[in-house]
Amino acid sequence: MSQTQYLKMLEKEIQKINRKIDFKILQGETYWKEAQDHKLLLRKVRYHTRRGFISRLINLFFRTNIYA
């Protein structure tokens, strides 16, 4: 499984959990377990999409100001 496929799968899982959370909120139920799952999935997405220090540094120095 490629990284992009993995990230798409994580995104679908996040959307499913969001729907469950929304439904539970409407029903007045607790959604602690789903919130923990959501947090874990977001952590995985951030881990796989994080950029290194050098990449951030290059973007800082060479980005163009579109509002100038």
Steps between C-alpha positions, in 0.01 A plus 500: 500500500644834401511795735231685305269199517568470872420869555177466300401200713573698817291790369204268433529359852507852644185586305326187632591585856385860449160372386478276810593792725243727334229237542587447866496874563152522348386206715652656812735206554863506606760460228821469700616181324441645155684820597803296602491308171471828310799643685709191424416511129585870479832428668573236234412740219723771646786253543486394137459850359753683714779681328860508610684799635687563175178496298339755732813715491507501119132594486558782747779656294373438148125541523355775289278761648179485297364816662792727407 
